[in-house]
Amino acid sequence: MNQLRKGMEGRKVIGWAARDVSGHLSPYTFTLRKTGPEDVVLKVLYCGVDHTDLHQMRSEIMPINYPLVPGHEIVGEVVEVGSEVNKFKLGDKVGVGCIVSSCGECLSCNSDTEQYCSERVLTTGGVHRDGTPSHGGFSSAMVVHQKFVVKIPEKLAPEQAAPLLCAGVTAYSPLKQFNNPDKAINAGILGLGGVGHLAVLIAKAMGHHVTVISSSEKKKQEALEHLHADSFLVSSNAAEMERAAASLDYILDTVPAVHPLDPYISLLKVGGKLTFVGVATKPLHFNTEDLLLGKKTLTGSFIGSMGETQEILDFWADKGLSSMIEVVKMDYINKAFERLEKNDVRFRFVLDVAGSNLE
């Protein structure tokens, strides 16, 4: 163990980084931070490719100090553990999601909602307490505190697990409040991208009647035949929207772009809830009248807690679910982001990091 530790501390690793707001990625060598007593060192195997990566690479959400190594849906193998690590051992398959640190003392941290801690450190684009930048999973290795590492169930393929670590828990966290097998739930999933397709699978596994809402019929066959949604609603079809008015208990809005809200608010029943999980880069607008007259709620949800991240992995494995992914190598990553921006992926890219030549 000591020899392994000596080899890992100060180890230079290779990742792919953006250098400016163009977001173009290329090889980048950096040094891992020193391994602490509660840290886990992992060899990165796979990493999901998320739309938020694109926003971060282009500094569209918050100011970025470049170079930036993206990637926050990371599956790896434990190659070293600190002296006080008690949750993991060498060889374990593990996952890392969107955050890698929090204060550990605030109300959010003490109520198992550490993702809302004001001092949280994002997996990529953040700054560790020792002043070093946080780099993500588009790299060969990472050092992460054990609190922010989860176990990958044995019967879950590592490449299948990757999208669950952000997209999956982002859908699961707000949906689990509706996980009531004794009550019929009419669900609406707005948008059928990476988060949306996982939300459909999760809601179906919870026994909900699922309506996929999209702006065109382009994804209708995929929604109904591949993801087994119960119905498909075209938001640009006024007649369809009118027939569906006041029919849904909730809508999960996964759209990461500016879009009108009033048409979707009208679909909610009295007391219905619309939850935002997609990040729009500009303000969204709505009319308050339909909210007041229908006692409807607009709310948001940010990823999920570490407990919920473990829950979605276990839920996925127990239900035998399978996400629709396209596995690519690192030399394809810039093309993958071009396709992602055009919504040309069904439904999630996953990087085979360990199987790529990173240099």
N, C-alpha and C positions, 0 to 999 in steps of 0.2 A: 504493500500500500504506500509506504513512504517513497519508494522509487517512483511509483505512479504519480504521487503528489508532486514530487520534485520535477517530474517531466511536464506536468500541466501548468504549474505556476509560472506566469509570465510567458506562457506559450503563445507564439504567433500563429494566427489562424487566417484563413482566406475566406472572404465573403464577397458578395457582389453589392456595390454601393452606388447610390446616386450622389453626384457631386454638385448639382445645382437644380434649379426649378424645372429644367427640362425633364427630369425624372429618368434619364437614361442610366442604365445600370452597367457597370463594368467591374472587373476584379479589383479587390481592395484588401490589403493585408493590415491586420491590426492585432493588438495584444489583449488577451483575455485578462480581466481583472483578477486579483489575487483570490484564491479560494479560501473562504471563511469556514469556521467550524460547523455552520449549519447550511453550507452550500453544497449543491449537487453539480457535478460537471457532466455534461452529456455530449455525446457525439450526435450531431443532427443527422437524422435519416430522411425525413420528409418535412416539407413545410407547405401549408396552404397559401394560395395567392388570393388576397382579399382586395376589394375595391378601396378600403381605407388605406392600404399600402400606397395606392396610386395618389390619393389625396395627400398623404404624408410626403411622398417623394417629390411632389410639386409644391410643397409648403402651402397647401390650400386650406388646411384646418388650423394650423398653428405655425409660428415661425420655427424653422428647422436649422439646426447647426450641421452643416454638411462636413464630411461625408455621412450619409445615412444608409445603414444596412437594414432593409425592411424584413418583414416576416414575423407574424405573431400567431401562427397556427403550427406549432413546432412539435414534431414527434422525434424523440431521440432515444439513445441507449445510454444508461448510466455507466460512465467509465471511471468515476472517482466520487467519493463522498467525504464530507468533512467529518471531523472527530465527534460531532454532536448530532449527526444525522441519524435519525431512527426510523424514518419512513421508507427508505429506499436502500437497495443494495446494488452492487455491481451486476451489470447485465440486465437490470430491469428496463422494460420499455415504458417510457414516461412522456408526458405532454406538458407543454408550456403555452399559455394563452397570451392575453393582451397586456397583463401587468406583471411586473417582477418584484415589486416592493410597495409597501405602504407604511404609514407611521406606526401602526400596531397599537395605538393608544386612544384614538378618537372613537366617537360613537359608532361610526360606520365600521371601523375595524373590529370593535367589540361586539357588533351585532351581525357578524359574518356577511357584511356587505362592503368589503374592503375596496371594491371597484369604485365606490363613491368617496373614498378618502381623498381629501384635498392635496395630500402629499404623495399620492400614488405615483409610481414610476412606470411609465409605459415601456413595454418590451423593446420598442424601437423608437428612437427620437427623444428619449428621456435622459436623465442624468442620475447616476447612482450617488449614494451618500458620500462616497469617496471622491466624487467629482468626475469620474470617468463616464463617458457616454454609454447609453444602453443600445446595443446592437442586436438585431433580430436573427431569425432563423435562416436567412439566405446566407448562411455561413457554415463552416465545418464543425464548430463546437460552440458551447455556451456554458456560462457559470450562472446558476440561479439558486436563490434561497429555497430551501425545501418546502416552505409554506406555499410557494407559488408553482409547485410542481405537482402533477397528478399522475395516477397510475393508469396505464392503458390496459383494459381487460384482455386476457389471454386470447379470447376468441374473436377479438376485433383486429382486423388487419391494420397495420400502422398507417398505410396511405389512406384508409377509410377514416381513421381517427382524426387526421389532421384538420379537416374542415369543421369538426365539432368543437374545436378549441376556441373558436371565435364565432363563426357563423352559426354553429349548432347551439351553443349556449346562449347566444344573442336571441335566438328564437325560443329556446326552451324556457329561459327565465321568466318572461312575461306570460307564456302559455301555461305554465304549470299551475297557475291560480285557477285555471278552468278545467283542471284534470279531475273531473268528477264523474265516475262511471254511472252514477244514478241519475244524471241529468242530461237531457238532450241539449247539445250545444251546436248552434249554427255559426260556423267560423268563416271568416273572410281572410284570405292571404293576398295582399296587394303587392304585385311584383313577383316574378318567378326567376330570380337570379340565384346567386349562391345561398343567401339566407332564406329566400322565399321557398326554394325547392326543399330545403331541410325543414322549414316550418310546415309545409304540407305533409311531409312524412311524419313529423312529430304529432301534429294535430290529428291525423288519421289514426296513428297508434294510440292516441288518447280516446278514440271513439267519437270524434267530432264529425259532423257533416261539413265537409270542406268545400268552399267556393273559391276558386282562383280568380282574381280580378286582374285583367290586363288591358292594355290600350288597343290591342288588335287580336286577331284570331291566330296569329303566327304560332303561339305556343299551346294552342288548344289541345292538339293531339298528345303532346308530351304530358300536359297536365292530367288529362283524363285517362290515357292508356298507360303511360309509364309511371306516373306518380299516383294514379288511382284517386285523384280528386273526384268529388261527387258532382260538381258542376263547374262551369266556366262562364264568366261574365265579362263581356267586352265593354269597357267603360266609355268608349266613344259611340256606342250604340244607345241612343236615348231611350228607345222603346224597351230594351233589355234592362236598362238601369231603372226605369220607372216601375217595371214589373217586380224588380227586386227591392224596391224601397221598403225600409223598416223590417228587413228580414234577418239581419245578422246580429248575433250577440256581441261579437267583437270583430275587429279588423286589425290585423298585424300589418303595418305599413313598412315594407322593406325597401322602398324605392330610394336610392341614394342620389336623387336629383330633384330639382324644383318641379312641383306638380300642384294642380289645384286640389283643394281639400273638400269643398262643399259637395261635390258629387258623391264622395265616399261617406261623408257624415250622414247623408240622406239614407244610406243603406242600413244604418244602425237602428235596432229596435229602441224603444224607450228604455233608458238606463244602459244603453250599449256603450262600448269603450273602443276607441281607436288608439292604438299604441304605436308610437314611432320607434323604429330601431335602425332605419336607414339615415345616413348623415347627408343632409342637403347643404350645399355650400352657400346658399342664399336663403333669406327668410321665406317661410310659407305663410299663406294668408287664408283666412276663412271668415265666414259670417257667423256671428254669435247666436243669431235667432234660432237656428235649428238645434243648437246645443241647449238653449234655455227651454224651448218647447218640448224637447225630448229627454231632458235630464241626462244628456250624453256627456261623455268624458273624453278629453284628449290628454294623453299622457305619454311619457317616454320611458325607455328602458335602455340602460347601458350595459352591454355584454351580460355578465352574470358573476356571481361570487365564485370563489374557489370550490366551495361545497357544491354549487350547482354545476360547475364544470365537471366534477367527478360524477355527479348524478346523470348528466346527459350521456357521458361515455358508458356508464353502466346501463342506462335505459336503452341506448342504441344496441348494445350487445345483447341484452335480455330479450329485446323485441326482434332481434335478427334483422335489423334494418340495414339498408345499403344505399349510400349516397351515390350520385352520378358524378363521376370525376374524370378528368383527363390528366394523366400523369405525363409531365414533361421534364426535360433536363434543363440545367441552368443556362446553357447556350441558347435556349429558346425563350428566355424570360422576357426580353424586350418585346418580342413578337407576341408573347402571351398577354402582356399588358395592352398592346395595341388591340388585340382581339377582345380583351375584357372591356375596354372602353367602348367598343362597338357592340357589346353584348353578344359576342360571338363565341360563347362557351356554354356547354351543357353538362354540368351547371357550375363546376368548380375546377380550376386548375390546381394541381398539387405538384410541387417540385420534388423530384427525386434527387435530393441534395447529395446523399451518400454515393449515389450512382453516377454523379456528374464530375466532369473535369472542371474544377473551379478556377484553375489558373488561366 
